Amino acid sequence: MKIRDLAGGMVLGAASAGVGGVKLLQTQLMKEIPSPKSFEETCKAIEETVPQFAEKGWGFPFNNWNFHKVFEDKNIDIPDIKKMTVYFICNAKLAAKMINANNAIVGIMPCSWAVLEKSDGKTYIAKINMNVLANIFLGPTKEAMLQVEKDEEEMFEKIFS
């Protein structure tokens, strides 16, 4: 085997792995979690549950946002979504841990959850899959992201019960 052939194979393999990684991020980076509750019940449950995690540092840094109204006001149709409210949640200690490791990460803060009622009448919570996102980081950022996902899972258990 010639070195040129070996090098070409390595480049092709790395490119294939890169494309596979991009596809994984495109399909797995966002989560859409079905809610057993109605849109209104899901929103109410979020508003009641997040403050219960205040001892762990969680809270709402600012009010929720009726994002669907933005589109309605501009006469822009999103046919698959009937209602959409975005909640912003934050754990300042975990956020500081990430910002201290990588200042630019503040650009994706705070965490956001979008409650969606789709045209089929079902309700979902859409969010970033922190377990997937954490895989592109190391050290304190990765640790904090994995803790965020763990805490969110605990909150979702209460929200959906």
N, C-alpha and C positions, 0 to 999 in steps of 0.2 A: 504494500500500500504506500502510495506516495504521500508526502507531507501535505501537498496541495489538496489531495483528496480528503485527508483527515481534517485539515483546516476547514475545507468547504463543508464537510459533514457537521463539524462543530458549530459553524455559523448557522447552517440550516436548522440544527437542533435548537440552538439558542433562540432563533427567530420563531420557531414553532412554539417553544415554551412561552415566549413573550406574547404571542397571539393568544395562546390558551389562557394566560394570566389576565389579559385584557378582557377576554370573553367572560371569565369567572367574575371579574369586578363588575362588568356590565349586568350580569344576571343575578349576582348575589349581594352586591353592595347595598341595595335598597331592599327593605323588608316591607311587605304588606301583610299585616296580621289581621285575620278576620275577627271581628268582635261578635260575641253572641248577643249583644245588646243593640238597641236602636242608636241612631246618630245622637239624639239628645241624651239618652241614658249613658252612652259612652263618654260624651263631653262632661256630663255631671260627675261621672265616676272618676275621670281624670282630675277634675277640679277638687274633688274630695280626697283623692288618694295621695297626690303628690305632697300636700302639706303634712301628711302622716309620716313622711320620710324626712322631715326637717331635722331630726336628730342626726341623721346620716349626712346632712348638709344640702338636701334637695329643696328646691323651691322654684317659683315662677319669677324670673327677673323682671318681666313686664307682662302686660295683658295678652290674652289670646287675640288672634287675628282672623276675621272673617275673610279669608282669601278669595272665596268664591265671589263675594260681592265686588271685588276689584275687577273681575272679568265681566260680571253683569253690568257694572257701571260703564264699561267700555264697549258693551255689546259684543263681547267675544264669547263664543259658544264653546264649552267643553262638554260635548254630548254624553260622555260616560260618567260624569260626576254631577250629582244634583246638589250636594252640599259639601263644603270644605272649610274646616276651621283648623288653624295651626296653633299649637301650644309650644311655648318656649320654656324649657326646663334647664336648670343649671345646678351644679354642685360646685361652688366656688373653690373648695379645696382641691378637687380633682382637676378643675379647669386651671388653677394656678400651677399645679404639678406639670400639666402638659405645656402651658405657656412658658414656664421656666426652662423646659427642655427644648422647646421649639417655638419661638415667638410668633411665627407666621400662622401657627395653628389657630390663632384667635379668629382667623377668617372664616372658620366653620363653626363658630360658637355663637350662641348656646345651642344645646341639643334642641331639635325640633321634632315634634310629632304632629302629623297631619291626620285629622279625623276626616274620613271620606265617606259620604253616602253615594254609592254608585247607582247607575240607572236601573240595576236589577233590584234595588231596594236594600242591598246588604251594606253593612258598615265595616270599615277597615281602619286600622291605624297604620300609616306609612311612616317609616323612619329609616335612618341609616343603620345598617347592620355593623355595629361596632366591633364584633368579633372578626369580620372580614377586613374592615378598615385597619384594625390594630395590627394585622399581619404585615403591613408595609412600614411599621414603625418598630423601634427598639426601646429598651429601657423604660424610663418613667412614663413616656407617652403611651407605650403599649400597655403597661400595667394599669394606668388610669383608664384607658379605653375599655379594657377587659372588666374593670370594676364598674364602669358605667353600664355596660351590657348586663352584668350580673344584677345590679340594682334595678335596672329597667325591667328585667324579667320578674323580679319580686313585685314591682309596682303593677305590672300587667296581670299577675295572678290576682291581685286585689281588684283591679279595674274590671276584670272579666268575671269575677265571682258574683 
